[in-house]
Amino acid sequence: MSVGLLLLLVAGIRAAMVPIGADKYEITVEVDKGWNLVLLFDVNEILPDSEITESDIAAVYVFDPFEKRYLQFYPNNEVERLPENTELKKEENSPFYINSAVWLYSRKKGTLKFRRFDVIDLEDMKLKGGWNFLGLTDHFYRKSINDIKGDCEVEKFYGWNSATQSWEGPFEEQYSDYVLADTEGDLGKGLLIKVREDCNLGLQQPQQPPELPE
C-alpha cells in the first residue's frame, strides 16, 4: 500500500467494487463503529449477505455542495423533501450527486455490502467551487489527484480515519502525486476535496511527444 493511500484514504478499511452487469456493481466496504465516509448508496440496495444491515445504520448524511450544508439521507430523506426549484433537487440525478460520498454512522464494526447503479464516467464528474465529498469508483483505480483533476484547481483534500474518528490532512499540492486507490480493495470509499471554482474531473492528456534528435 502506498504512503499516499495511507494518508488520503480511510485508515484500516477494506473495500471492493465488482461489476455485475452494465452500470451495475456490488460494493463491499469494511466499516467501523461510528462515522464512515463511503460512496453514496441506498439502504434498500444492501445485499442479503451484508454483515451490516439496515438496522445497524443509525444515520446517513449527504453534503449539499450548492448550499454547503448536510442533509439527512437516512432514516429521514431530507433530499426527497426539498422543493423542486432547489439546486440539489434539480441536480439529483446528476454527477454532482450520484458520485458523491456520504457519511454513514454504523452501530457496529463489520462488512457493508450493497448494490450500486449509475456509476459516472470520470470525464462527466463535476465539482462545485469549495468543498466536495467525492466517492471513489473504479475510475480512480491507481490514479493520483494529478491524474484525474481535469480542469480543476485542487486546493486541498482530506481523508477520514474511521478507526480514530478524525480527519487526516490537509494534504495540499505536495501530496498530489500519491495514489488514491492502488488496489481494487480501496474502491467504494470517499474523500473530501476543495477546488477553487466549478470544474470537471478528467484524465490528464499527454503533451506533445519528445522532439526528434538533431
Short mmCIF file of the C-alpha atoms (twelve columns), coordinates in Angstrom:
data_MODEL
# 
_entry.id   MODEL 
# 
loop_
_atom_site.group_PDB 
_atom_site.id 
_atom_site.type_symbol 
_atom_site.label_atom_id 
_atom_site.label_alt_id 
_atom_site.label_comp_id 
_atom_site.label_asym_id 
_atom_site.label_seq_id 
_atom_site.Cartn_x 
_atom_site.Cartn_y 
_atom_site.Cartn_z 
_atom_site.pdbx_PDB_model_num 
ATOM 1   C CA . MET A 1   0.000   0.000   0.000   1 
ATOM 2   C CA . SER A 2   1.364   3.394   -0.964  1 
ATOM 3   C CA . VAL A 3   2.183   6.144   1.519   1 
ATOM 4   C CA . GLY A 4   -0.354  8.314   -0.289  1 
ATOM 5   C CA . LEU A 5   -3.093  5.794   0.277   1 
ATOM 6   C CA . LEU A 6   -2.328  5.677   3.983   1 
ATOM 7   C CA . LEU A 7   -2.507  9.452   4.101   1 
ATOM 8   C CA . LEU A 8   -5.513  10.037  1.883   1 
ATOM 9   C CA . LEU A 9   -7.974  7.241   2.483   1 
ATOM 10  C CA . VAL A 10  -9.851  5.732   5.369   1 
ATOM 11  C CA . ALA A 11  -7.298  4.023   7.556   1 
ATOM 12  C CA . GLY A 12  -7.888  0.354   8.284   1 
ATOM 13  C CA . ILE A 13  -10.910 -0.018  5.994   1 
ATOM 14  C CA . ARG A 14  -11.091 -2.532  3.153   1 
ATOM 15  C CA . ALA A 15  -13.425 -2.248  0.189   1 
ATOM 16  C CA . ALA A 16  -14.138 -3.890  -3.157  1 
ATOM 17  C CA . MET A 17  -16.124 -2.916  -6.253  1 
ATOM 18  C CA . VAL A 18  -17.201 -5.786  -8.501  1 
ATOM 19  C CA . PRO A 19  -19.066 -5.229  -11.813 1 
ATOM 20  C CA . ILE A 20  -22.147 -7.474  -12.169 1 
ATOM 21  C CA . GLY A 21  -23.568 -6.007  -15.376 1 
ATOM 22  C CA . ALA A 22  -23.832 -2.830  -17.412 1 
ATOM 23  C CA . ASP A 23  -23.522 0.113   -14.996 1 
ATOM 24  C CA . LYS A 24  -24.156 -2.193  -12.045 1 
ATOM 25  C CA . TYR A 25  -21.745 -3.037  -9.227  1 
ATOM 26  C CA . GLU A 26  -21.615 -4.883  -5.946  1 
ATOM 27  C CA . ILE A 27  -19.578 -2.896  -3.439  1 
ATOM 28  C CA . THR A 28  -18.081 -4.198  -0.207  1 
ATOM 29  C CA . VAL A 29  -16.747 -1.840  2.458   1 
ATOM 30  C CA . GLU A 30  -15.450 -2.764  5.908   1 
ATOM 31  C CA . VAL A 31  -16.801 -0.060  8.224   1 
ATOM 32  C CA . ASP A 32  -16.006 0.851   11.807  1 
ATOM 33  C CA . LYS A 33  -18.433 1.628   14.586  1 
ATOM 34  C CA . GLY A 34  -19.173 5.351   14.316  1 
ATOM 35  C CA . TRP A 35  -18.825 7.622   11.296  1 
ATOM 36  C CA . ASN A 36  -17.563 6.289   7.963   1 
ATOM 37  C CA . LEU A 37  -17.114 8.037   4.614   1 
ATOM 38  C CA . VAL A 38  -18.362 5.829   1.759   1 
ATOM 39  C CA . LEU A 39  -19.711 6.067   -1.778  1 
ATOM 40  C CA . LEU A 40  -23.367 7.172   -1.961  1 
ATOM 41  C CA . PHE A 41  -25.708 4.193   -1.575  1 
ATOM 42  C CA . ASP A 42  -29.367 3.359   -0.961  1 
ATOM 43  C CA . VAL A 43  -30.145 1.298   2.165   1 
ATOM 44  C CA . ASN A 44  -32.724 -0.579  0.076   1 
ATOM 45  C CA . GLU A 45  -29.844 -1.940  -2.017  1 
ATOM 46  C CA . ILE A 46  -27.982 -3.538  0.920   1 
ATOM 47  C CA . LEU A 47  -27.325 -7.168  -0.023  1 
ATOM 48  C CA . PRO A 48  -28.659 -10.137 1.986   1 
ATOM 49  C CA . ASP A 49  -25.151 -11.364 2.876   1 
ATOM 50  C CA . SER A 50  -24.069 -7.976  4.282   1 
ATOM 51  C CA . GLU A 51  -22.931 -8.080  7.916   1 
ATOM 52  C CA . ILE A 52  -24.120 -4.502  8.306   1 
ATOM 53  C CA . THR A 53  -27.893 -4.413  7.841   1 
ATOM 54  C CA . GLU A 54  -30.318 -1.505  7.740   1 
ATOM 55  C CA . SER A 55  -30.962 -1.884  11.468  1 
ATOM 56  C CA . ASP A 56  -27.240 -1.311  12.153  1 
ATOM 57  C CA . ILE A 57  -27.257 2.048   10.372  1 
ATOM 58  C CA . ALA A 58  -28.156 4.938   12.647  1 
ATOM 59  C CA . ALA A 59  -27.887 7.693   10.040  1 
ATOM 60  C CA . VAL A 60  -26.651 8.628   6.574   1 
ATOM 61  C CA . TYR A 61  -25.913 12.254  5.610   1 
ATOM 62  C CA . VAL A 62  -25.187 13.749  2.214   1 
ATOM 63  C CA . PHE A 63  -23.437 17.083  1.639   1 
ATOM 64  C CA . ASP A 64  -25.230 19.688  -0.472  1 
ATOM 65  C CA . PRO A 65  -22.402 21.343  -2.489  1 
ATOM 66  C CA . PHE A 66  -24.711 24.157  -3.604  1 
ATOM 67  C CA . GLU A 67  -25.818 25.344  -0.161  1 
ATOM 68  C CA . LYS A 68  -22.766 23.953  1.693   1 
ATOM 69  C CA . ARG A 69  -24.828 22.053  4.259   1 
ATOM 70  C CA . TYR A 70  -25.510 18.498  5.405   1 
ATOM 71  C CA . LEU A 71  -28.855 16.870  4.656   1 
ATOM 72  C CA . GLN A 72  -30.026 13.648  6.236   1 
ATOM 73  C CA . PHE A 73  -30.445 10.877  3.682   1 
ATOM 74  C CA . TYR A 74  -31.487 8.164   6.156   1 
ATOM 75  C CA . PRO A 75  -33.642 7.486   8.136   1 
ATOM 76  C CA . ASN A 76  -35.347 10.774  7.139   1 
ATOM 77  C CA . ASN A 77  -34.703 11.626  3.498   1 
ATOM 78  C CA . GLU A 78  -34.428 15.417  3.553   1 
ATOM 79  C CA . VAL A 79  -33.268 15.447  -0.075  1 
ATOM 80  C CA . GLU A 80  -36.565 13.917  -1.177  1 
ATOM 81  C CA . ARG A 81  -38.495 16.682  0.579   1 
ATOM 82  C CA . LEU A 82  -36.531 19.584  -0.945  1 
ATOM 83  C CA . PRO A 83  -38.549 21.990  -3.122  1 
ATOM 84  C CA . GLU A 84  -38.267 21.146  -6.810  1 
ATOM 85  C CA . ASN A 85  -36.612 24.500  -7.580  1 
ATOM 86  C CA . THR A 86  -33.612 23.965  -5.252  1 
ATOM 87  C CA . GLU A 87  -30.294 23.332  -6.989  1 
ATOM 88  C CA . LEU A 88  -29.625 19.936  -5.393  1 
ATOM 89  C CA . LYS A 89  -33.128 18.711  -6.227  1 
ATOM 90  C CA . LYS A 90  -32.694 19.770  -9.844  1 
ATOM 91  C CA . GLU A 91  -29.322 18.001  -9.908  1 
ATOM 92  C CA . GLU A 92  -30.497 14.873  -8.043  1 
ATOM 93  C CA . ASN A 93  -29.662 12.614  -10.995 1 
ATOM 94  C CA . SER A 94  -26.516 14.490  -11.989 1 
ATOM 95  C CA . PRO A 95  -22.815 13.728  -11.385 1 
ATOM 96  C CA . PHE A 96  -22.796 16.306  -8.558  1 
ATOM 97  C CA . TYR A 97  -24.996 13.951  -6.565  1 
ATOM 98  C CA . ILE A 98  -24.559 10.434  -7.929  1 
ATOM 99  C CA . ASN A 99  -20.802 10.253  -7.428  1 
ATOM 100 C CA . SER A 100 -20.702 11.877  -4.007  1 
ATOM 101 C CA . ALA A 101 -19.554 10.235  -0.800  1 
ATOM 102 C CA . VAL A 102 -21.833 10.162  2.241   1 
ATOM 103 C CA . TRP A 103 -21.432 9.988   5.989   1 
ATOM 104 C CA . LEU A 104 -22.606 6.650   7.348   1 
ATOM 105 C CA . TYR A 105 -22.962 6.123   11.106  1 
ATOM 106 C CA . SER A 106 -22.762 2.419   11.916  1 
ATOM 107 C CA . ARG A 107 -23.745 0.986   15.287  1 
ATOM 108 C CA . LYS A 108 -21.123 -1.716  14.927  1 
ATOM 109 C CA . LYS A 109 -17.991 -2.704  13.042  1 
ATOM 110 C CA . GLY A 110 -18.479 -5.050  10.102  1 
ATOM 111 C CA . THR A 111 -18.766 -5.523  6.354   1 
ATOM 112 C CA . LEU A 112 -21.292 -3.471  4.409   1 
ATOM 113 C CA . LYS A 113 -22.276 -4.901  1.012   1 
ATOM 114 C CA . PHE A 114 -24.593 -3.063  -1.339  1 
ATOM 115 C CA . ARG A 115 -25.599 -2.862  -4.988  1 
ATOM 116 C CA . ARG A 116 -24.907 0.345   -6.843  1 
ATOM 117 C CA . PHE A 117 -26.114 1.651   -10.220 1 
ATOM 118 C CA . ASP A 118 -25.248 4.679   -12.374 1 
ATOM 119 C CA . VAL A 119 -21.500 4.889   -11.855 1 
ATOM 120 C CA . ILE A 120 -20.399 8.098   -13.549 1 
ATOM 121 C CA . ASP A 121 -17.570 8.265   -16.095 1 
ATOM 122 C CA . LEU A 122 -14.638 10.282  -14.828 1 
ATOM 123 C CA . GLU A 123 -14.962 12.904  -17.576 1 
ATOM 124 C CA . ASP A 124 -18.583 13.521  -16.510 1 
ATOM 125 C CA . MET A 125 -17.776 14.098  -12.842 1 
ATOM 126 C CA . LYS A 126 -18.363 17.696  -11.841 1 
ATOM 127 C CA . LEU A 127 -17.293 19.530  -8.697  1 
ATOM 128 C CA . LYS A 128 -18.625 22.767  -7.251  1 
ATOM 129 C CA . GLY A 129 -16.275 25.509  -6.139  1 
ATOM 130 C CA . GLY A 130 -15.409 24.869  -2.485  1 
ATOM 131 C CA . TRP A 131 -15.807 21.588  -0.609  1 
ATOM 132 C CA . ASN A 132 -16.984 18.362  -2.265  1 
ATOM 133 C CA . PHE A 133 -17.385 14.825  -0.948  1 
ATOM 134 C CA . LEU A 134 -16.127 12.509  -3.666  1 
ATOM 135 C CA . GLY A 135 -16.847 8.774   -3.877  1 
ATOM 136 C CA . LEU A 136 -14.041 6.599   -5.253  1 
ATOM 137 C CA . THR A 137 -15.185 4.363   -8.115  1 
ATOM 138 C CA . ASP A 138 -13.161 2.155   -10.448 1 
ATOM 139 C CA . HIS A 139 -12.230 5.235   -12.476 1 
ATOM 140 C CA . PHE A 140 -9.885  6.204   -9.622  1 
ATOM 141 C CA . TYR A 141 -8.037  2.877   -9.620  1 
ATOM 142 C CA . ARG A 142 -4.280  3.507   -9.448  1 
ATOM 143 C CA . LYS A 143 -4.777  7.211   -10.148 1 
ATOM 144 C CA . SER A 144 -3.474  10.260  -8.297  1 
ATOM 145 C CA . ILE A 145 -5.103  13.658  -7.854  1 
ATOM 146 C CA . ASN A 146 -2.840  14.933  -10.630 1 
ATOM 147 C CA . ASP A 147 -4.014  12.151  -12.938 1 
ATOM 148 C CA . ILE A 148 -7.743  12.823  -12.542 1 
ATOM 149 C CA . LYS A 149 -8.003  16.535  -11.757 1 
ATOM 150 C CA . GLY A 150 -9.110  17.536  -15.286 1 
ATOM 151 C CA . ASP A 151 -9.552  21.318  -15.339 1 
ATOM 152 C CA . CYS A 152 -9.947  21.513  -11.541 1 
ATOM 153 C CA . GLU A 153 -7.601  23.604  -9.440  1 
ATOM 154 C CA . VAL A 154 -7.373  21.492  -6.305  1 
ATOM 155 C CA . GLU A 155 -6.598  23.481  -3.170  1 
ATOM 156 C CA . LYS A 156 -6.533  20.667  -0.597  1 
ATOM 157 C CA . PHE A 157 -8.049  17.336  0.302   1 
ATOM 158 C CA . TYR A 158 -8.635  15.224  3.406   1 
ATOM 159 C CA . GLY A 159 -9.096  11.587  4.293   1 
ATOM 160 C CA . TRP A 160 -11.287 10.333  7.129   1 
ATOM 161 C CA . ASN A 161 -9.848  7.872   9.640   1 
ATOM 162 C CA . SER A 162 -12.860 5.903   10.836  1 
ATOM 163 C CA . ALA A 163 -10.751 3.964   13.347  1 
ATOM 164 C CA . THR A 164 -9.858  7.144   15.261  1 
ATOM 165 C CA . GLN A 165 -12.928 9.123   14.119  1 
ATOM 166 C CA . SER A 166 -10.777 12.013  12.937  1 
ATOM 167 C CA . TRP A 167 -9.690  13.834  9.788   1 
ATOM 168 C CA . GLU A 168 -6.276  13.214  8.255   1 
ATOM 169 C CA . GLY A 169 -4.901  16.219  6.439   1 
ATOM 170 C CA . PRO A 170 -4.990  18.746  4.975   1 
ATOM 171 C CA . PHE A 171 -2.997  17.419  2.049   1 
ATOM 172 C CA . GLU A 172 -2.063  20.049  -0.463  1 
ATOM 173 C CA . GLU A 173 -0.021  20.325  -3.653  1 
ATOM 174 C CA . GLN A 174 2.955   18.315  -2.398  1 
ATOM 175 C CA . TYR A 175 0.723   15.239  -1.987  1 
ATOM 176 C CA . SER A 176 -0.966  15.440  -5.376  1 
ATOM 177 C CA . ASP A 177 1.048   12.568  -6.920  1 
ATOM 178 C CA . TYR A 178 0.047   9.985   -4.320  1 
ATOM 179 C CA . VAL A 179 -2.203  7.169   -5.498  1 
ATOM 180 C CA . LEU A 180 -5.849  7.382   -4.381  1 
ATOM 181 C CA . ALA A 181 -6.677  3.694   -4.820  1 
ATOM 182 C CA . ASP A 182 -3.725  1.445   -5.523  1 
ATOM 183 C CA . THR A 183 -5.754  -1.784  -5.149  1 
ATOM 184 C CA . GLU A 184 -9.307  -2.712  -6.118  1 
ATOM 185 C CA . GLY A 185 -9.981  -3.158  -2.418  1 
ATOM 186 C CA . ASP A 186 -9.734  0.600   -1.892  1 
ATOM 187 C CA . LEU A 187 -12.744 1.445   -4.066  1 
ATOM 188 C CA . GLY A 188 -16.115 2.419   -2.606  1 
ATOM 189 C CA . LYS A 189 -14.658 4.850   -0.063  1 
ATOM 190 C CA . GLY A 190 -14.743 8.636   -0.071  1 
ATOM 191 C CA . LEU A 191 -12.604 11.720  0.394   1 
ATOM 192 C CA . LEU A 192 -13.136 15.435  0.931   1 
ATOM 193 C CA . ILE A 193 -11.718 17.717  -1.737  1 
ATOM 194 C CA . LYS A 194 -11.698 21.505  -2.092  1 
ATOM 195 C CA . VAL A 195 -11.477 23.164  -5.522  1 
ATOM 196 C CA . ARG A 196 -11.147 26.843  -6.379  1 
ATOM 197 C CA . GLU A 197 -14.189 27.014  -8.704  1 
ATOM 198 C CA . ASP A 198 -16.723 24.853  -10.554 1 
ATOM 199 C CA . CYS A 199 -14.859 22.322  -12.683 1 
ATOM 200 C CA . ASN A 200 -14.786 18.877  -14.287 1 
ATOM 201 C CA . LEU A 201 -12.609 15.954  -13.353 1 
ATOM 202 C CA . GLY A 202 -10.895 14.036  -16.138 1 
ATOM 203 C CA . LEU A 203 -7.720  12.236  -17.079 1 
ATOM 204 C CA . GLN A 204 -4.802  14.490  -17.854 1 
ATOM 205 C CA . GLN A 205 -3.942  14.324  -21.539 1 
ATOM 206 C CA . PRO A 206 -0.303  13.717  -22.521 1 
ATOM 207 C CA . GLN A 207 1.674   16.590  -24.008 1 
ATOM 208 C CA . GLN A 208 3.405   16.539  -27.376 1 
ATOM 209 C CA . PRO A 209 5.860   13.653  -27.913 1 
ATOM 210 C CA . PRO A 210 9.578   14.398  -27.458 1 
ATOM 211 C CA . GLU A 211 11.316  16.295  -30.215 1 
ATOM 212 C CA . LEU A 212 13.396  14.449  -32.773 1 
ATOM 213 C CA . PRO A 213 17.151  14.369  -32.152 1 
ATOM 214 C CA . GLU A 214 19.390  16.616  -34.239 1 
# 
